[in-house]
Amino acid sequence: MAKYYLCEAQSTNEGISKVTPYEKPEEALEAASNNTAKVHFISTVNPLAQDEEDETE
């Protein structure tokens, strides 16, 4: 099952500071609607997670 990640940042220059996972897209959309971070978006990939394939090579 896919996860949806609400990603937050203080500015576009600083990078992502917080990622919150959600099981349902509706939950992620509701959280994004109520979010107060200056920059926020929803992704199906956790941008702060390490790439597991890189570790096995």
HUDABEL-V894490 format. One record per helix or strand of 3 or more residues. SS is the DSSP state (H for helix, E for strand). FROM is the first residue (numbers start at 0). TO is the last residue. If there is no record, write none. Layout:
ss: <SS SS>
from: <FROM FROM>
to: <TO TO>
This chain:
ss: <E E H E H>
from: <3 17 24 38 51>
to: <8 21 32 42 55>
